[in-house]
Amino acid sequence: MAGLETRISFESMVIKPPSHPTYDLAAIIKLALSEDVGDQGDVTCLATIPDDMEVEAHFLAKEDGIIAGIALAETVFNEVDPSLKVEWSQKDGDYVHKRLKFVKVHGRAHNIVRAERVVLNFMQRMSGIATQTKAMADVAHLVLILETRKTAPGLRLVDKWAVLIGGGRNQRMGLFDMVLIKDNHISIAGGVTNAVKSVDSYLEKRNLRMEVKVKLPNS
């Protein structure tokens, strides 16, 4: 894997990830793989599985729910070993039943096992978020389900992508793309009116246009 540059194409994805000016999804994938193998590699595989052995592996759903993270998993497999043959029976956002075989992977056993846990870690998290989002979106009907910035550090785009796959909507990616005036801003500014005036002045001076929301205390 050393020396290879991970390129992620969003064109063919059913549901594309939200955009972010600085988030590097390829780097997150590399980090996830690197933290798993450390500086010694997968010592259990190295000790027990012949280096040139090829196998066919099937991934099964453990619960009913919305499957998410397929596009991300595809990138993980490709990063570990571009020669792996990966065949999906589902797409992001599909409803799956427990024990459904949703992907078949053929290739070098060492590389399949290496990719497996990282793939599953991403997919389990994203599928859980997507499933819960879909349940709320179905109950809400015409009301939009929005998320917050309360995401796992380093996984913001991944978590917010899962919300989209589940039928929710992204509110703001961070502190940079929307003004959200809350109680701490109101208190420091000396009231709601002062806070709103300050925001209006700030945006006008910098020729910025973005959504502004005010969350009143106790609301």
C-alpha positions as a printed Julia matrix, in Angstrom:
219×3 Matrix{Float64}:
   0.0     0.0    0.0
   2.99    2.27   0.56
   3.46    4.84  -2.15
  -0.08    4.55  -3.52
  -2.36    7.56  -3.59
  -5.97    6.92  -2.67
  -8.35    8.58  -5.12
 -12.02    8.55  -4.28
 -14.52    9.02  -7.09
 -17.99   10.13  -6.0
 -19.53   10.11  -9.47
 -20.98    6.59  -9.39
 -22.16    6.7   -5.78
 -25.89    6.38  -5.16
 -25.73    8.9   -2.31
 -22.68   11.14  -2.36
 -21.03   12.34   0.87
 -21.58   15.94   1.95
 -18.92   18.4    0.86
 -16.32   19.78   3.24
 -13.48   22.16   2.33
 -10.76   20.47   4.41
 -11.97   16.95   5.25
  -9.75   14.24   3.74
 -11.73   11.0    3.58
  -8.86    9.14   1.93
  -6.61   10.08   4.87
  -9.21    8.79   7.35
  -9.26    5.44   5.55
  -5.46    5.25   5.58
  -5.42    6.07   9.3
  -8.02    3.4   10.07
  -5.96    0.77   8.27
  -2.67    1.95   9.74
  -3.85    1.99  13.35
  -5.05   -1.61  12.95
  -1.8    -3.15  11.66
   0.67   -0.94  13.51
   4.33   -1.58  12.7
   4.16   -5.4   12.7
   1.23   -6.16  10.43
  -1.49   -8.71  11.19
   0.62  -11.12  13.21
  -2.18  -13.69  13.54
  -2.68  -13.9    9.77
   1.04  -13.93   9.15
   1.39  -16.84  11.55
  -1.6   -18.92  10.46
  -2.49  -18.21   6.81
  -0.19  -19.03   3.87
   0.92  -15.84   2.16
  -0.32  -16.84  -1.3
  -3.66  -18.39  -0.26
  -6.73  -17.06  -2.05
 -10.25  -17.35  -0.66
 -13.82  -16.23  -1.28
 -15.44  -14.43   1.66
 -19.07  -13.47   2.25
 -20.17  -10.66   4.56
 -23.51  -11.17   6.35
 -25.85   -8.66   7.97
 -26.23   -9.27  11.71
 -29.49   -7.36  12.05
 -32.36   -6.0    9.99
 -31.87   -2.4    8.97
 -30.63    0.13   6.44
 -27.24   -0.72   4.96
 -24.77    2.15   4.66
 -21.09    2.57   3.95
 -20.84    0.47   0.8
 -19.19    3.22  -1.21
 -16.71    3.8    1.63
 -16.04    0.06   1.99
 -15.3    -0.19  -1.72
 -12.55    2.38  -1.25
 -11.12    0.47   1.73
 -10.9    -2.76  -0.27
  -9.24   -0.92  -3.13
  -6.75    0.74  -0.8
  -5.72   -2.6    0.72
  -5.59   -4.52  -2.56
  -6.89   -3.22  -5.9
  -6.88   -6.78  -7.27
  -9.62   -7.94  -4.88
 -12.83   -8.87  -6.7
 -15.73   -7.3   -4.8
 -19.37   -7.98  -5.72
 -22.17   -6.2   -3.86
 -25.75   -7.45  -3.84
 -27.08   -4.24  -2.27
 -26.54   -0.5   -2.51
 -26.36    2.23   0.11
 -29.8     2.94   1.55
 -31.28   -0.51   0.89
 -33.15   -2.35   3.63
 -31.48   -5.65   4.52
 -32.57   -8.59   6.63
 -30.53  -10.43   9.23
 -28.07  -12.97   7.73
 -28.37  -11.57   4.21
 -25.12  -11.96   2.26
 -24.56   -8.44   1.01
 -21.06   -8.7   -0.45
 -18.73  -11.35  -1.87
 -14.97  -10.77  -1.93
 -12.42  -12.97  -3.71
  -8.67  -12.63  -3.53
  -5.65  -12.98  -1.29
  -6.77  -14.11   2.17
  -4.32  -11.86   4.04
  -5.69   -8.75   2.36
  -9.35   -9.69   2.76
  -8.87  -10.24   6.49
  -6.91   -7.01   6.79
  -9.67   -5.0    5.12
 -12.54   -6.84   6.82
 -12.53   -5.21  10.25
 -12.03   -1.67   8.96
 -14.82   -2.2    6.42
 -17.14   -3.55   9.1
 -16.27   -0.83  11.6
 -17.24    1.86   9.1
 -20.31    0.01   7.83
 -21.66   -0.96  11.26
 -21.44    2.63  12.48
 -22.91    4.1    9.32
 -25.67    1.48   9.06
 -26.66    2.09  12.68
 -26.93    5.84  12.09
 -28.78    5.36   8.8
 -31.23    2.88  10.35
 -32.09    5.19  13.26
 -32.38    8.16  10.91
 -34.73    6.25   8.6
 -36.93    5.27  11.55
 -37.24    8.92  12.63
 -37.71   10.18   9.08
 -40.56    7.71   8.51
 -42.33    8.86  11.68
 -41.75   12.54  10.89
 -43.27   12.27   7.39
 -43.11   15.8    5.94
 -40.85   17.13   8.71
 -37.13   17.12   7.85
 -34.76   15.28  10.19
 -31.6    17.35  10.71
 -28.43   16.4   12.55
 -25.94   18.41  14.62
 -22.18   18.81  15.02
 -22.2    16.22  17.81
 -20.3    13.65  15.79
 -17.35   11.4   16.65
 -14.08   13.34  16.29
 -12.52   12.58  12.91
 -15.68   10.92  11.58
 -17.87   13.97  10.95
 -18.25   13.49   7.22
 -18.78    9.74   7.69
 -21.51   10.27  10.31
 -23.25   12.99   8.32
 -23.04   10.86   5.17
 -24.87    8.09   7.03
 -27.63   10.53   7.95
 -28.14   11.33   4.26
 -28.27    7.62   3.4
 -30.95    7.16   6.07
 -33.11    9.9    4.61
 -32.12   12.78   6.9
 -30.63   16.14   5.98
 -27.37   17.8    6.88
 -27.71   21.04   8.84
 -24.19   22.46   8.99
 -20.84   20.76   8.53
 -19.03   22.87  11.1
 -18.55   26.34  12.51
 -17.68   27.76   9.09
 -20.75   27.28   6.9
 -23.66   28.64   8.95
 -24.18   31.16  11.73
 -25.94   29.64  14.73
 -26.41   32.15  17.55
 -26.91   30.35  20.87
 -27.15   31.34  24.52
 -23.4    31.77  25.01
 -23.15   34.15  22.04
 -26.23   36.06  23.2
 -24.87   36.41  26.73
 -21.44   37.63  25.66
 -22.86   40.01  23.01
 -25.26   41.57  25.51
 -28.53   40.3   24.1
 -30.13   38.85  20.99
 -30.36   42.17  19.16
 -26.67   42.95  19.65
 -25.66   39.46  18.55
 -27.73   39.63  15.36
 -26.44   43.13  14.53
 -22.85   41.96  15.04
 -23.37   38.97  12.75
 -24.98   41.15  10.08
 -22.03   43.54  10.21
 -19.48   40.73  10.11
 -21.05   39.08   7.06
 -21.48   42.37   5.23
 -17.84   43.42   5.75
 -16.6    40.09   4.39
 -19.17   39.88   1.61
 -20.42   36.55   2.93
 -23.85   35.06   2.36
 -24.9    32.21   4.63
 -27.82   30.99   6.67
 -28.26   32.56  10.12
 -30.21   30.88  12.91
 -30.92   32.06  16.45
 -31.57   29.6   19.25
 -33.17   31.49  22.1
 -32.43   30.48  25.7
 -34.82   27.81  27.04
 -36.17   27.18  23.53
